[in-house]
Amino acid sequence: MCVVYLLSEQTKLRQVGGRFLLEKKGKRQASIPMDEVECVIQGKAAEITTPAIYELLARGVCIFYVDGRGRLLGQLGQFASSNLSWERSRIQYDTFRDSQRQVELTREIVRLKMNGQIELLRSYAKSKKDLELAYLADEVRKYRKKVAVTSAIEELRGLEGMASRRYFEAFPIIIDSKLWDWNGRNRRPPEDPVNALLSYGYAFLEREVRLAILGARLDVRMGFLHSNNGRKDSLVYDLMEPFRQLVIDRLVLKAVNRGQFHPEDFSYDDVLGCRLSEKAREGWISYYETYMQRSCSAYQGLAPREWIRSWVRQFADELFRNAASAV
């Protein structure tokens, strides 16, 4: 299965017989069997022909519309295995509205996120033989201990925020500070290349988690950690948290430390902030897709994409199993 990216100008996807043709500036780039396309990601400068849209929708293939930063603007279609029933939505709503279950779920998500921060910091502390990184890992571990005895949602959110601040203090040590600027985590817009890569990566992670949630037949709108205010699909952001460090941060740090990207791959804009060039975005997509499809011991022997989906399926199975046992 493959993800089709249509982000460059004059890029078109069209249907010819039983295949999708990917073209750029009128020249064929790829010929893809229809049953191998899992989802399509389209920017405003690209085009999908109407017959191709119909075929994608008929096959249950989602089309995601994104802006120049990779952020999701909208979605057309539903994942093929998404069969969300009213009963499942009701159970999900009742579970997340239960104050005790909300605290339990939030505590677990925050704990898993801190686990990822600690694991990444300890890994670099060992490889770099750096005591400051080991110290910061221990600082995050102290916050993790407090999570286990905290029963207020706002306090758990506060602990998550404090741990993240300590975690990001490690970045000037992990990356080459002579080559890359880092003045803390910033976004909306990102002010430097590393933050731009993180934000771009998190946009990609959002789509991964969204597809995993749809495949697990969960309702993306109802979450428990982030607010259910109707402005965003809360469950997507809730379930992104355990994967930010272990998937995206790990990938970004490897990319900058191994010379996959260079400062000249980025441009600056007063409104949009720091952004990857079009060529660098193509490089990111190739790097990202290779990484997400390669099995790794860090992800229980699975590829990162499959690991995310497996985890979300288990989350859903446990959610409905617990709900059934409570009846």
N, C-alpha and C positions, 0 to 999 in steps of 0.2 A: 504494500500500500504506500502511496506517496501523497505529499502535500504539494499543491501547485501554487506557486507564488507569481502574482501578476502585479508587480510594483513599479516597473520601469515604464517610461513613456513609449508609446507606439507598440505596446505588447498586447497581443490578442490571443484569446483561446476560442477555438471553434471546433465544431463537430464535423468529421468526415467519416462516413460509414460507422464502423464500430470503434472509432478511436477519437481522442481529442488531440488536436494539433495546437501546439504552442508556437506562436510566431512573434518575431520582433523585427520591426521595420520591414515587414513583408517577407522576411526570411524564416524558414522553418528552424525552430530550436529543438523541438522534441515531438515525438509521436507517442501518445500514452494510451494504452488500452483502457477503456472506460471503467472496467471493474477494478482498476488499480488506483483510482483517484479517491482519496479519503476526504479531503476538503480543499477548498480554493480560497486563497487570500488575495483580495483585489484592492489596489490603490486607485485613486481617482484618474490617473493618467492612462490606465489600462482599459481593456475592453473584453467583454464576453459576448459572443453572438447570442441572439435569442434562442435558436435551436439548441445551443450548448447549455444555456440556462435551464431550459425545459428538461433536457436529458439529465443534468445534474440533480435537479429537484426530484425527478422521477426515481432516481437511484438513491435518494436520501442523503445526498452530499451537500453539506452546508457551504454557503458562500459567505465569507467574512469580509466586510468592507472596513478598511483601515485608513487612518490619516498618515501624514508623512513621518510621524514618530512611531508608527506601528500600532497606535492605540485603536481599539475597536470602536467603530462608529455605528455599526449595525450588522445584522445577520439575516440571511435569506435561507429558508429551508430548515429542516430538522435532521439531526443525525439519524442514520438508518435504523439503529437499534433503540432509539428513544421512543418509548411508548409510555408516556407519563399518564397515569390514571388519576382520577379525582381522589380515590381512596389513598393512594400513595402520597399525594399532595397534602391531604388532610392529616395523615399520620406524621408527616414531616413538620407541618405547621404546629400540631399539638405538642410534638416532642420539643421543638425549639422554643415554644412559648413557656414550657415548664421551667420554672426558675432554677430548680436543682439540676436538671439535665443541661440547661444552658451554661451553668457554671462548670459542670463536669466537662462538657465539650470544649468550652473556651480554655479551661485549664490544660486540657490535653493538647490542643493546637498550639498554645503558647509554649508548653513544655517541648513539643516536637521542634518548634522553630528554634528554641534555645539549644536543643540538642545539635541541630545543624550548625549553629554558630560555633558552639564549643568544638565540634568535630573538625570544622574547617580551620579554626584557629590553632588547635592542637597539631593538626597535620602540618601547617606551615611553621609552627614553633619547632617541630621536630626536624623538618627539612632545612630550615634556616638556622637551627640551633640558637633561637632567639628567646631570651628570658622574658622580654616584654610581651611577646605574643602569648607565652605560657601564662603570664600574670593576667592578661586580659581574658583568656579562656577561663581562668579561675574566677574572675569577677563576674562573668556571665553565669558561671555555675552557682554563685551565691544567689543570684536572682532566681535561678531555676529552683533552688531550695525553697525560696519564699513562695513560689507558685504553688507548691504542694500543700501549703497551709493557708492559702488565700481563697476566700469564698465570695468576694465581691467582683463583679465584672469590671468595673472601672479600675479597681486596684490591679487586676490582672492585665488590663490594657496598659496601665502605667508601668508595671514591671517589664512588660514587653518592650515599651518604648525606651526605658532606661538601659535594658540589656542591649538593645540595638545600637544605642549611642556608644556604649563601650565597645561593642563589636566593630563598628565602623572606625573607631580610633586606631584599629590595627592596619588599616589599608595603606597608610604611608610607609609602613614597614614591609608589607607584602609586595607592593609594587615598586618599581624604580622611580623614586621621588624626583630624580634628576630629569627624567623623561616625561613623567606624568604628574600633572597638578592634582592635588587632592586637598580640599578644605572642608571635608565632611560631606555627608550625604545630602544632596540637594536635587530638586526636581521642579517641574512646572515653571519654567523650563530648566533642564539640566545645564549647569554652567561650565562643565569640563568634560573631556572625552570619556573618562571612566564612568562618571555619572550618566553620560549619554548612553553608554553601552549597557549599564545596569537597567536604565529605564526602558531601552529598546528590548532588552532580554525579558524583562518582566511583562512587557506587552505580548511577547511570544508565549510566555508561560501562561498568561491569562487564557489564551486560546486553547492551549493544551489542557488546562484544567476544565475549561468550559466543555470541551468535547468529552472529557472523561466523565463529567457530571451528567451530561446528556446520555451518554452510553450506559451509565448506572441507573438511569430513569429517576433522577432526582430533579427537583424544581430549583433552577438557578436563582430564583428571586428571593427565596427564603433562607436566611442565614441565622447565625447565633452570636458571632463575634462582632462583625461589622453591622452597622445600623440598617434596619429594614425600612428605608425611607422612600423607596420607589424610584430613586435616582440611579441606582446601580443594582446589578445582580449580586446580592450580598454573599450568597454561598460560594460563588466563584472566588471572591476575595478572601473568604474564610479559609478555603481549602488550598489556596495558593501558598499560604504561610509556611507549611512544612517543607516546601520545595524551593523557596527563594535562595537559600544559602547552598543547599546540597546540589542543586542543578544550575541555576543561573549564575550565582556569585562564583561558584567553582569554575564554570565555563568562562566567564569574563576574566577572572584573574589568570587563568591559564592562557587565554588569548593574548592579554597584554604582556605577560611575562615571557611568552614564547615568540613574541614578535609577529603575531598574526595581524595586529593593527599597529599603526604608527600615528603620531600626532597630526601629521599632514593629511590623514584620512578624514579629518573632521573640519567642519566650517562653523562659523559663529554668526548669529543673527540676534538683533536686539530684542525681537519678539519671541522667536522660536528657540533661542539659546544655542547650545552646542549640538550639532547633528552630524551623523555620518554622511559622507558623500555617497552618491548613487553607486559608484563602483565598490565602495566599502560595504554598503548594504548588501550587495550581491555576494561579497566575500563572507559576510556574517551569515547569510542564509545557507550557503554551502557548508560553512564550518558548523553551524548550529544543527543542520539536518544530519550531517555525518555523526555528530556527537549523540544526538537524540536516538539514533537507530543502532548504536553500537553497544553490545552487551558489556557490562562492567560489574566487577565484584562489589563495588560501592553501592550498587542498586540491586542487591540480592541476585546477582547473575543475570539480571534483565537489562534491556536497553532502557535509558531514562524515560522515554515515552511510555513504554509498556509498564514500567515500575509505577509511574504516576497513575495510570489507568487501573492497575491492579490494586493500588492503595485505595483509590476512590471507590472501587467496587466493594472492597472489604468494608470500608466506612459505611456504605449504603446497606450492605448485608447486615452488619451489626446494628445499625440504626433500626431497621425494620424487625430484626429478630428480637431486640430488646422491647420494642413496642408491642410485639405479639405476646411476649412472655408476661408483660404487665397487664394484659387484658384478663 
